[in-house]
Amino acid sequence: MHCLIVDDDILSRKVLKRFVDQTDFITEVVECGNAIEANRYLREHQTDLLFLDVEMPGMTGLELIGILRAKPAIVLVSGKREYAVEAFDNDAIDYLVKPVTYPRFLKAAQKAWDMLQEKKRSLEKGSQTTQTLEYLYLKVDGEWVKVHLNDIQYVQAMADYVNIYVQQGQDLKRLVIHSTMKGVEKKLEGGSFVRVHRSFIINAANIRSYSNDTVMIADKQIPIGVTYRQALQLAIEKA
């Protein structure tokens, strides 16, 4: 992921640059000392993430956002909290208040990374003709793991976490992610996945057998909720 830091304060730029160097998924970084210089750079170069100071001489960060044609993910940075509402009104994905700490920086950067991956998945989904080529990235134990959708057998909710069971050769591996079932269900939209119970989502393409009350997948007998039976039947017919 390519990152641009724009701030007239050289010390602030150095802090953000140090944070970028500590973040493995940001592979390139460029610095600009003012918004005018940044505007010239953005016209000629593609940037994924922009850390943008609000108050700068000549042109403010908010004024720069207003003239950008193609906008990267924007994180506004300021020594004041008062610009936060205006920042989000201008489509900023996050707002950092100086002095910025690394955990807070990382949270904003990860949000941008998630958005970039989602955009890539959408583009790939539009160009792919078969589901076997589709995949998503899941954050497991602090790392992003690539998972092919066809390998996912079923998903199980567990408190504030979700277990995703993935077939790897002869083994069924459990990946634990911090998410909600609703969030996972949204990521799996458009494929052969269907929710069969408030605690379970299954890959209908991998069903071994089913009855009125249960479905068998990957040697796991999963209950079928009454309100989900019709959705399951439709998914089976499409799978």
N, C-alpha and C positions, 0 to 999 in steps of 0.2 A: 504494500500500500504506500502510495506517494503522499507526502505531507508537506505543506507550506506553512511556515511560521511568519506572521506579520506583526511587528511591534516596533515602535520607535525607541523603546527602552532596550538597550543592548543586554543589560543584566537579565531582564525578563526573557529575552530570546535565548540566552544561554541556559536558563533554567529549563525551558521547554525543550531545547535541543538535547540537554542531558537526559531528560525523561524519554525523549524519542529514542535515544541510543540504548536505553534500557528495555525498549519494547520491541520484541522480535518480529511482530507482524507489520511493523512500519519499516520498510526497506530503504526508502529514499527520503531525504529531507532537504528543503531549500529555505533560506531565510531572506526576508525583505524588511527594510527599515521603515517603510511607510506604505500607505495604501495605493498611492499613485504608481510606485514601482511594482507593487503586487498586481495591480490591474494590467500592466504591460506584460508581466510574466504569465498571468492566467490566460491572456489572449493567445499565447503561443504554446503553452504547455498544458497537458492534462494533469490535473491534481485530484486526488481522492479525498483528502482531508485538509481543511484550512483552519488553523488556529489563528484567530484574528482579534487583535486588540481593538477596543472600542474607540478610545480617545487618542487621536493622532493628529498632528498638524497637517494642514493642506487638505486632507480628506479623512473623515472618520471611518471606522470599520463599518458602521451601519450604512454610510453613504456608498461605500464600495459594494456592499451586498446589493444595493439598489440598482447598480449599473451592470452587474454581472449577467451575462447571457446564459452561460452554462455554469451552474452552481455545484461545487463539490459539497461534501458534508461539511457544515460550518460549525465550529465551536468558538463562541465569542469569549473573550477574556477581558476582565476589567478589574480595577481596584475598587469599584463601586458596585453595589447590589442593585442600584436603581434602574439599570438598563435591562434587567432580566426579562421583564414583560415584553419590552420592545424587541429584544433579541429573539424570543420565540415567535413573536408576530412576524418576524422577518425570516422565518423558517430555519433558524439555528437549531441544531439538534441538542446542544447543551450550552451551559453558561458557567464559566469558571471565574471565581473571585480570587484575586491575588491576595496574599501569596499562595500560589497553587501548590498543592501537595501531589506526590506521585500517585497515591491511590485514587485521588479524585481525577487526575489526568488520565489514568489508565481506564477508569470507568467511562469517560467521554470517548477515548480512543476505541474502546471495545464496542461502544454503541455505533461508531462510524464503521467499524469492521463488520459488524452484524448487518448493517444496512447494505454495505458493498456486496457481501456474500449473497444476501437476499436478491439483490439486483442481478447478480450473475446467474443465480438459479432461475430467475424468471426468464432471462434471455435464453438460457440453455433449454429451458422447458419449451419455449416457443419454437426452437430450431430442431429439437430432437423428435424423431418419429416413433421411437419405441421407449418404453419405460425402463428397459434394461440399462440404458445409458444415463438414467437420471440418478442424482445423488444429492445429499445435503451434508452440511458440516454441523457437528454437534460438539458443544463444549463439555469435555469430560476431564475432570481433575485438572482444570486450568489449561488444557490443550484442546485445539480444534481437531476433531477426528472426522475424516471423510467416510460417509456411510452410504452405500448404494441402497436405494429404496427397495429393490427386489430382495435384498438380504434381510430386511426387517420382517420379523415374524409377527410380533405383537408388542404392544405398549401397555404398561401397567402403572397406574397412579399410586403413589405412596407418599402421603402427607404433602410436604412442600417440594418433593422430588418426583421424577418420573423415571421408571425403568424401561429401557428400550432393549428388546431381545433381538439380537442379530445373529444370523447363521454364518459361521465362519468354518468352512469345510464340514467336518462331522460334528463340530462343537457349536453350542448355542451360547453366545457371549452376552452378558448383561452390561449395558452402558447406563450409568446413572447420571442424569442431568438435572440441574436446578431449573424447574419450569412447572407450568400448570398443564393439565390435560388439554385445556382450551388452546393454549399456545402451541402444543405439539400437533393437535388436530388441524390447526391452521396451516402449519408447515407441510402437512401431508395431504392437503386438499388437492383434488384433481387426479389422484392416482387410484389404486385399488384398495385404499384404506377406508375402513368404516368403523365407527364406534358402535360396539355391541353391548356396552354396559357402562355405567358411570365411571368405572375404574379400568376399563379395557378398550383399546383400539386394536384391530387386527388387520393383517394384510389378507384380503379376501382371495388373492391369487394363490395363497399358500395353505388354504384350508384343506385338511385331510378328510374330514367328515363333519356332519352337523346334524342336530336334531332340533326340535322345537325350543329346547331350553339351553342347549350347550353347543359349543363348536370346538372341534379338535384341531389344534395347530401346534406343530413342533412338539408333539407328545404332551401338550398342555390342554387340559379341558377347561374351557373358559365359559362362564355363564353368559346367557343372553338375556338382557333386560327386556321386559315386555314392550316398552316404548321404542326399542331399537330393532325389533324383528323385521319390520317392513324395510328399513334402510339396509339391513343385512341381506335380505332377499334380492333387493335391487343390485347391490354390490356383487353378489354371487352371479347374477345373470350377466353382468358386464365383464366380470373377471375372465 
